[in-house]
Amino acid sequence: MKIKILNTVIPLIFLAVFNACWFTLIEVNSATRWICYAAIHLSYFLLWVATRSIPGVKGGVVHGYPKIGIAFGYFFIMLILGAVGATINPDKTTWLLTSFVAITGIYLLAYTSLMLAEEHSIDSARRDRRNLHFIRDCSQQLQETMRNTLDADQRKQVEQVYDAIRNAQVTSAAKATAVESQIASKIAEIQATVSDHDRQAPAISDALALIRQRDSLIRMLR
């Protein structure tokens, strides 16, 4: 709660101090100075928007730092350019307005590119985590099945599936989702038929074939 209050109060304090200094030190009697004033406030607003995506963890990826970094850089460039333009050459509006528009355009392009790259990284992290969960969950089921299998030969057959899934491709692909569902179904069948070797043997053969099919499909799609 205190952090939220500070996040609201600190920007308002800066605005109050800035406006007090601006109207005290600079005589706002020209269009150029109003343009500089508006440009600085726009950059400050865009900085505030960037800080709303404060660094955090989303999808297993720490994000937010690059966007806030370029937002601070953009704000300070606009602050310096606005202050210099308002004090040194207050009668020239064209070059200042062009500069403000160009810098803002470059900032928005860079910010959007970073945002898209960040979302791509988050999606990749989610996919990697989901793939790791698939391998881990299947391995755990097979480990439990091996512990519950009394026959040595039958346990070796289950162990073949366990080794195959442990050595399978960690990365996945959208087109491999159907095969992965079939693999999970066969492993569940292997676990359910632990006391019936005649029913378990076909499920083991099918699971090994499906794991090989998944690996081949993923290698082909790379």
C-alpha positions in Angstrom: 0.0 0.0 0.0 2.8 2.4 0.9 4.6 1.6 -2.4 1.5 2.5 -4.3 1.1 5.8 -2.5 4.8 6.6 -3.2 4.3 5.7 -6.9 1.5 8.3 -7.0 3.0 11.0 -4.8 6.5 11.1 -6.3 5.4 11.9 -9.9 3.1 14.6 -8.6 5.9 16.1 -6.5 8.1 16.3 -9.5 5.4 17.9 -11.6 4.8 20.5 -8.9 8.5 21.3 -8.6 9.0 21.4 -12.3 6.0 23.7 -12.9 7.1 26.0 -10.1 10.6 26.3 -11.5 9.4 26.6 -15.1 7.0 29.5 -14.5 9.3 31.2 -12.1 12.5 31.1 -14.2 11.0 31.2 -17.7 8.7 33.8 -19.0 6.1 31.9 -21.1 5.4 34.5 -23.7 5.9 32.6 -27.0 4.6 29.6 -28.8 8.0 28.0 -28.7 8.1 27.9 -24.9 4.6 26.4 -24.8 5.7 23.7 -27.3 8.7 23.0 -25.1 6.5 22.9 -22.0 4.1 20.5 -23.7 6.8 18.2 -25.1 8.5 17.8 -21.6 5.1 16.9 -20.1 4.4 14.4 -22.9 7.8 12.7 -22.3 7.1 12.6 -18.6 3.7 11.1 -19.2 5.3 8.4 -21.4 7.9 7.7 -18.8 5.1 7.3 -16.2 3.4 4.8 -18.6 6.6 2.8 -18.9 7.0 2.6 -15.2 3.6 1.0 -14.9 5.3 -2.1 -16.5 7.7 -2.1 -13.5 10.2 -5.0 -13.7 8.7 -8.3 -12.5 8.4 -11.9 -13.4 5.9 -12.9 -16.0 6.0 -16.4 -17.6 9.3 -17.1 -15.8 11.1 -14.1 -17.4 12.2 -10.9 -15.7 11.0 -8.0 -17.8 10.5 -4.3 -17.8 14.1 -3.0 -17.4 14.9 -2.1 -21.1 11.6 -0.3 -21.6 12.1 1.8 -18.5 15.7 2.5 -19.5 14.8 4.0 -22.9 11.9 5.8 -21.3 14.2 7.6 -18.9 16.7 8.4 -21.7 13.8 9.8 -23.9 12.6 11.9 -21.0 16.0 13.4 -20.2 16.7 14.2 -23.9 13.3 15.9 -24.2 13.9 17.8 -20.9 17.3 19.1 -21.9 16.1 19.9 -25.4 13.0 21.7 -24.1 14.9 23.7 -21.5 17.6 24.7 -24.0 15.0 25.6 -26.7 13.0 27.7 -24.4 15.9 29.7 -23.0 18.3 30.1 -25.9 16.2 30.5 -29.0 12.5 31.0 -28.1 11.5 32.4 -31.4 12.4 29.4 -33.6 9.5 26.8 -33.5 10.1 24.7 -36.7 13.3 23.0 -35.7 12.2 22.4 -32.2 8.8 20.9 -33.2 10.5 18.8 -35.8 13.1 17.5 -33.3 10.4 16.7 -30.7 8.3 14.8 -33.2 11.3 12.9 -34.6 12.6 11.9 -31.1 9.2 10.9 -29.9 8.7 8.8 -33.1 12.1 7.0 -32.6 11.2 6.4 -28.9 7.8 4.9 -29.7 9.3 2.7 -32.4 12.0 1.5 -29.9 9.5 1.0 -27.1 7.2 -1.0 -29.3 10.0 -3.2 -30.6 11.1 -3.9 -27.0 7.6 -4.7 -26.0 7.2 -7.2 -28.8 10.5 -8.8 -28.1 9.6 -9.1 -24.5 6.3 -10.8 -25.2 8.2 -13.2 -27.5 10.6 -14.0 -24.7 7.8 -14.6 -22.3 6.0 -16.9 -24.8 9.2 -18.9 -25.4 9.7 -19.2 -21.6 6.1 -20.5 -21.2 6.6 -23.1 -24.0 9.9 -24.2 -22.5 8.4 -24.6 -19.1 5.4 -26.5 -20.5 7.8 -28.9 -22.4 9.9 -29.5 -19.3 6.7 -30.3 -17.4 5.7 -32.8 -20.1 9.0 -34.6 -19.8 9.0 -34.4 -16.0 5.4 -35.6 -15.6 5.9 -38.5 -17.9 9.1 -39.5 -16.3 7.6 -39.4 -12.8 4.7 -41.7 -13.9 7.1 -44.2 -15.4 9.3 -44.1 -12.3 6.3 -44.9 -10.2 5.3 -47.7 -12.6 8.8 -49.2 -12.4 8.7 -49.2 -8.6 5.4 -51.0 -8.7 6.5 -53.6 -11.3 7.7 -56.8 -9.7 8.7 -58.8 -12.8 12.3 -57.9 -13.8 11.8 -58.4 -17.5 8.6 -56.3 -17.4 10.4 -53.6 -15.5 13.2 -53.5 -18.1 10.6 -52.9 -20.8 9.0 -50.0 -18.8 12.6 -48.7 -18.3 13.0 -48.5 -22.0 10.1 -46.1 -22.3 11.5 -44.1 -19.3 14.9 -43.8 -21.0 13.3 -42.8 -24.2 11.2 -40.0 -22.7 14.2 -38.8 -20.6 16.3 -38.5 -23.7 13.5 -37.1 -25.9 13.6 -33.6 -27.3 12.9 -31.0 -24.6 11.8 -28.4 -27.1 8.5 -28.9 -28.7 6.3 -27.6 -31.5 2.6 -26.9 -32.0 2.3 -29.7 -34.5 3.7 -32.2 -31.9 0.9 -31.5 -29.4 -1.3 -34.3 -30.7 1.5 -36.8 -30.5 2.4 -35.7 -27.0 -1.2 -36.2 -25.9 -1.0 -39.8 -27.3 2.3 -40.4 -25.5 0.7 -39.2 -22.2 -2.3 -41.5 -22.8 -0.1 -44.5 -23.5 2.1 -43.8 -20.4 -1.1 -43.6 -18.3 -2.2 -47.0 -19.9 1.2 -48.5 -19.0 0.8 -47.3 -15.4 -2.8 -48.7 -15.2 -1.8 -52.1 -16.6 1.2 -52.7 -14.3 -0.3 -56.0 -13.1 -1.3 -57.2 -16.6 1.8 -57.7 -18.7 -0.2 -58.9 -21.8 -2.1 -55.6 -21.9 0.9 -53.5 -20.9 3.3 -54.8 -23.7 1.4 -53.3 -26.6 1.1 -49.9 -24.7 4.9 -50.0 -24.2 5.5 -50.6 -27.9 3.1 -47.9 -28.9 4.7 -45.4 -26.5 8.2 -46.1 -27.8 7.0 -45.6 -31.4 5.2 -42.4 -30.5 8.2 -41.0 -28.7 10.4 -41.7 -31.8 7.7 -40.1 -34.0 7.6 -37.0 -31.8 11.4 -36.6 -31.9 11.5 -37.0 -35.7 8.7 -34.5 -36.1 10.4 -31.9 -34.0 13.7 -32.4 -35.8 12.0 -32.0 -39.1 10.2 -28.8 -38.0 13.4 -27.1 -36.9 
